[in-house]
Amino acid sequence: MNINQLKYILAIKDQQHITRAADKCCVAQPTLSRELQKLEKELDIMIFDRSRSPIVPTAKGEKVLIIAKEILHKIKELENCAKDENDIYHHTFNLGVWTCLAPYFLPFFLKLFADKYPNIRFNIFELNLIQLQKKLHNNSLDACITYSFKDQSGYYESKLYDETFFAYTSLKGNTCQLERKDVNFFHFHKLILQYDFESILKEINYNGFETHKDFSIDLSYQNGSIETIRKIIQINGGTTILPSVIINKHDKNYINHLMINQQLKVTLPIKLVSPRFFEKKELLLLIKKELKNSFRFSVN
């Protein structure tokens, strides 16, 4: 059984004549008759009563024709679906974004992207590193913007840019009376970092905070939004690590309560990570290009 045979029997029903059906299908009449006989032999039924004129379906043939029509309709749906998948400008993309970056570049990127490609829809997931890898692994994400994964097997990583994370401290409280250029200005006894940095700092063997022996460091990690941490130190004092993009994408009033320590910094490669053999390759390349443009704009 094949698709052409199904098309032939539907044409016969429509035309009620073998020769006219062959003309409609653009095949020779003997070819159509031969394929009809093959199908009837395979199904072990007579689909049409040829003794009558015009030709009409048998009772069993009528049921076969109904199913054949449904099959061809589903095939058409499949073809349209494949066509839609290849149309990268009409698509939905599930994008995961590392929570330590999302608040500072995402609103600007989405605005710029939507202006250029209004028919591409994003579903955004702001997650930590472990959550990103888990969702990518179970195919809940098409790609993610992140630092890196320990287990890189099964993924394709494409570098977008290098992000530098600086130590920021609040200007609230007694610290306002210290010299801003003094490294001891920083509240290292109130050091609050986003949870992912616990593993990142260990991975890159960073000990910058430990070099300040004058302080007994009270270090805590928060498994939440980096923006929440920023607001905590804004109100209660303390020090955290924030991306440099925060300086470029917000007005001065947004961070006028913070002081940056240029000496304490961590530079991390930011990557676009996607599954290997990803079917939306053209769309992924388009997003990658626009992300690079967005980040280039952000860091300049």
C-alpha positions as CSV (number, residue, x, y, z in Angstrom):
1,M,0.0,0.0,0.0
2,N,1.3,3.5,-0.8
3,I,0.0,7.1,-0.9
4,N,-0.5,7.1,-4.6
5,Q,-2.9,4.1,-4.4
6,L,-5.0,6.1,-1.8
7,K,-5.1,9.1,-4.1
8,Y,-6.1,6.9,-7.1
9,I,-9.1,5.3,-5.3
10,L,-10.3,8.7,-4.1
11,A,-10.1,10.0,-7.7
12,I,-12.1,7.0,-8.9
13,K,-14.8,7.7,-6.4
14,D,-14.8,11.4,-7.4
15,Q,-14.9,10.8,-11.1
16,Q,-16.9,7.5,-11.1
17,H,-14.8,6.5,-14.1
18,I,-11.3,4.8,-14.4
19,T,-10.1,6.8,-17.4
20,R,-11.2,10.2,-16.1
21,A,-9.7,9.3,-12.7
22,A,-6.4,8.5,-14.5
23,D,-6.5,11.8,-16.3
24,K,-7.1,13.7,-13.0
25,C,-4.1,11.9,-11.4
26,C,-1.9,12.5,-14.5
27,V,-1.2,8.8,-15.0
28,A,-1.9,6.3,-17.7
29,Q,-5.2,4.4,-17.3
30,P,-3.5,0.9,-17.3
31,T,-1.2,2.2,-14.4
32,L,-4.1,3.3,-12.3
33,S,-6.0,0.1,-13.0
34,R,-3.0,-2.0,-12.0
35,E,-2.5,-0.1,-8.8
36,L,-6.2,-0.5,-7.9
37,Q,-5.9,-4.2,-8.4
38,K,-2.8,-4.4,-6.2
39,L,-4.5,-2.5,-3.4
40,E,-7.7,-4.7,-3.6
41,K,-5.6,-7.8,-3.5
42,E,-3.6,-6.6,-0.5
43,L,-6.8,-5.7,1.4
44,D,-8.6,-8.8,0.1
45,I,-11.7,-6.8,-0.8
46,M,-13.4,-5.3,-3.9
47,I,-13.3,-1.5,-3.4
48,F,-15.4,-0.7,-6.4
49,D,-18.3,-2.5,-8.2
50,R,-17.0,-2.4,-11.8
51,S,-20.1,-4.1,-13.2
52,R,-22.1,-0.9,-12.7
53,S,-21.8,2.3,-14.7
54,P,-20.9,4.7,-13.4
55,I,-18.5,2.9,-11.0
56,V,-19.6,3.0,-7.4
57,P,-17.9,1.8,-4.2
58,T,-18.8,-1.5,-2.5
59,A,-20.0,-1.4,1.1
60,K,-16.5,-2.3,2.4
61,G,-14.9,-0.1,-0.2
62,E,-16.9,2.9,1.2
63,K,-15.2,2.3,4.6
64,V,-11.8,2.1,3.0
65,L,-12.4,5.3,1.1
66,I,-13.3,7.2,4.3
67,I,-10.1,6.0,6.0
68,A,-8.0,6.8,2.9
69,K,-9.3,10.3,2.9
70,E,-8.4,10.7,6.6
71,I,-4.9,9.4,6.0
72,L,-4.3,11.8,3.1
73,H,-5.6,14.7,5.3
74,K,-3.1,13.8,8.0
75,I,-0.3,13.6,5.5
76,K,-1.2,17.1,4.4
77,E,-1.1,18.2,8.0
78,L,2.3,16.7,8.4
79,E,3.6,18.4,5.3
80,N,2.3,21.8,6.5
81,C,3.8,21.2,10.0
82,A,7.2,20.5,8.4
83,K,6.8,23.6,6.3
84,D,6.0,25.7,9.3
85,E,9.1,24.3,11.1
86,N,11.3,25.5,8.3
87,D,9.8,29.0,8.5
88,I,12.1,30.4,11.1
89,Y,10.2,33.7,11.2
90,H,7.1,32.2,12.6
91,H,8.2,30.2,15.5
92,T,8.2,29.7,19.3
93,F,11.5,29.4,21.1
94,N,12.0,28.2,24.7
95,L,15.0,30.1,26.0
96,G,16.6,29.6,29.4
97,V,18.7,32.4,30.8
98,W,21.1,32.2,33.8
99,T,19.5,34.2,36.6
100,C,22.8,36.1,37.2
101,L,22.4,37.8,33.8
102,A,18.7,37.8,33.0
103,P,17.6,41.0,34.8
104,Y,20.2,43.2,33.1
105,F,20.3,42.3,29.4
106,L,17.1,40.4,28.8
107,P,14.6,43.3,28.7
108,F,16.7,45.1,26.1
109,F,17.4,42.1,24.0
110,L,13.7,41.1,23.8
111,K,12.7,44.6,22.8
112,L,15.4,44.8,20.0
113,F,14.6,41.3,18.8
114,A,10.8,41.8,18.8
115,D,11.2,45.0,16.7
116,K,13.1,43.0,14.0
117,Y,11.2,39.7,14.2
118,P,7.7,40.3,15.6
119,N,6.5,36.8,14.7
120,I,9.1,34.9,16.7
121,R,7.8,34.3,20.2
122,F,10.0,33.6,23.2
123,N,9.2,31.6,26.3
124,I,11.7,32.7,28.8
125,F,12.9,30.7,31.8
126,E,15.2,32.5,34.4
127,L,17.0,29.7,36.2
128,N,20.2,28.8,38.1
129,L,22.9,26.6,36.5
130,I,21.5,23.3,37.8
131,Q,18.0,24.1,36.7
132,L,19.1,25.1,33.2
133,Q,21.0,21.9,32.7
134,K,18.1,19.8,33.9
135,K,15.6,21.5,31.7
136,L,17.9,21.3,28.7
137,H,18.5,17.6,29.4
138,N,14.7,16.8,29.4
139,N,14.1,18.9,26.2
140,S,12.1,21.6,28.0
141,L,14.5,24.2,26.5
142,D,15.6,24.9,23.0
143,A,18.7,26.6,24.2
144,C,20.1,28.5,27.2
145,I,22.4,31.5,27.9
146,T,24.7,30.4,30.7
147,Y,28.2,30.2,32.1
148,S,28.9,26.5,31.6
149,F,28.0,23.0,32.5
150,K,30.2,20.5,34.2
151,D,28.9,17.7,32.0
152,Q,29.1,19.1,28.4
153,S,28.4,15.9,26.6
154,G,25.4,16.1,24.3
155,Y,25.5,19.9,24.1
156,Y,26.8,22.4,21.6
157,E,28.3,25.5,23.2
158,S,28.9,28.7,21.3
159,K,30.6,31.6,23.1
160,L,28.8,34.9,23.1
161,Y,31.1,37.2,25.1
162,D,33.1,37.5,28.3
163,E,31.2,38.9,31.3
164,T,33.2,40.4,34.2
165,F,31.6,40.2,37.7
166,F,32.8,42.8,40.2
167,A,32.5,43.0,43.9
168,Y,29.9,45.6,44.9
169,T,29.3,46.9,48.3
170,S,26.5,49.0,49.8
171,L,27.2,52.7,50.6
172,K,24.7,52.5,53.4
173,G,25.7,52.8,57.1
174,N,29.2,53.6,58.5
175,T,31.0,52.7,55.4
176,C,30.1,56.0,53.9
177,Q,32.7,57.7,56.1
178,L,35.5,55.5,54.6
179,E,37.7,56.5,51.6
180,R,36.1,54.9,48.5
181,K,39.4,54.0,47.0
182,D,40.3,51.9,50.1
183,V,39.8,48.2,49.5
184,N,38.9,47.9,53.2
185,F,35.8,49.9,52.3
186,F,34.1,46.6,51.4
187,H,31.9,44.8,53.9
188,F,33.5,41.4,53.6
189,H,32.1,40.4,56.9
190,K,28.7,40.5,55.2
191,L,29.4,38.7,51.9
192,I,26.2,37.4,50.1
193,L,26.7,35.6,46.8
194,Q,24.2,34.0,44.5
195,Y,24.2,30.2,45.0
196,D,25.9,29.3,41.6
197,F,29.0,31.2,42.6
198,E,29.8,28.7,45.3
199,S,30.7,26.1,42.6
200,I,32.0,28.6,40.1
201,L,34.6,30.1,42.5
202,K,35.8,26.7,43.5
203,E,36.0,25.6,39.9
204,I,38.2,28.5,38.9
205,N,40.2,28.4,42.2
206,Y,39.4,32.0,43.0
207,N,40.4,33.1,46.5
208,G,40.2,36.9,46.1
209,F,38.0,37.4,49.1
210,E,40.2,35.2,51.3
211,T,43.2,37.6,50.9
212,H,41.6,40.2,53.2
213,K,42.7,38.7,56.5
214,D,41.5,41.7,58.5
215,F,38.0,40.5,58.3
216,S,36.1,37.5,59.7
217,I,34.0,36.7,56.7
218,D,30.4,35.8,57.1
219,L,29.8,34.2,53.7
220,S,26.3,33.1,52.7
221,Y,24.9,31.8,49.4
222,Q,21.3,32.6,48.3
223,N,19.6,30.3,45.9
224,G,17.5,33.0,44.3
225,S,17.5,36.0,42.0
226,I,20.6,38.1,41.9
227,E,18.4,41.2,41.9
228,T,17.0,40.1,45.3
229,I,20.5,40.0,46.7
230,R,21.3,43.4,45.3
231,K,18.3,44.8,47.1
232,I,19.2,43.0,50.3
233,I,22.6,44.7,50.4
234,Q,21.1,48.0,49.3
235,I,18.9,48.0,52.5
236,N,21.0,46.1,55.0
237,G,24.6,46.6,53.8
238,G,27.1,44.1,52.7
239,T,28.9,43.0,49.6
240,T,28.0,40.8,46.6
241,I,29.1,40.0,43.0
242,L,27.2,41.6,40.1
243,P,27.9,41.6,36.4
244,S,29.5,44.6,34.8
245,V,26.5,44.8,32.4
246,I,24.6,46.4,35.2
247,I,26.6,49.5,34.8
248,N,26.0,49.9,31.1
249,K,22.3,49.1,31.0
250,H,21.0,51.2,33.9
251,D,21.1,54.8,34.9
252,K,23.3,56.0,37.7
253,N,20.4,56.2,40.2
254,Y,20.0,52.4,39.9
255,I,23.5,51.7,41.4
256,N,24.3,55.0,43.2
257,H,24.2,53.2,46.5
258,L,26.9,50.7,45.4
259,M,30.6,50.9,45.1
260,I,32.6,48.8,42.7
261,N,35.9,47.1,43.7
262,Q,37.9,46.9,40.4
263,Q,40.4,44.6,42.0
264,L,38.0,41.9,43.0
265,K,36.6,40.6,39.8
266,V,35.8,37.3,38.1
267,T,35.6,37.1,34.3
268,L,33.4,34.2,32.9
269,P,32.7,33.1,29.3
270,I,29.0,33.4,28.6
271,K,27.7,30.8,26.1
272,L,24.7,29.8,24.1
273,V,24.1,26.1,24.8
274,S,21.8,23.9,22.8
275,P,21.3,20.2,22.3
276,R,23.3,18.5,19.5
277,F,21.3,17.6,16.4
278,F,18.9,20.5,17.1
279,E,16.2,20.8,14.5
280,K,15.8,24.5,14.8
281,K,19.3,25.3,13.6
282,E,18.5,28.2,11.3
283,L,16.5,29.9,14.1
284,L,19.2,29.2,16.6
285,L,21.8,30.9,14.3
286,L,19.6,33.9,14.0
287,I,19.1,34.2,17.7
288,K,22.8,33.7,18.3
289,K,23.6,36.6,15.9
290,E,21.1,38.9,17.6
291,L,22.4,37.9,21.1
292,K,25.9,38.8,20.1
293,N,24.8,42.1,18.8
294,S,22.8,42.7,22.0
295,F,25.7,41.8,24.3
296,R,28.1,43.9,22.2
297,F,25.8,46.8,22.7
298,S,25.5,46.0,26.4
299,V,29.2,45.9,27.1
300,N,30.2,49.0,25.0
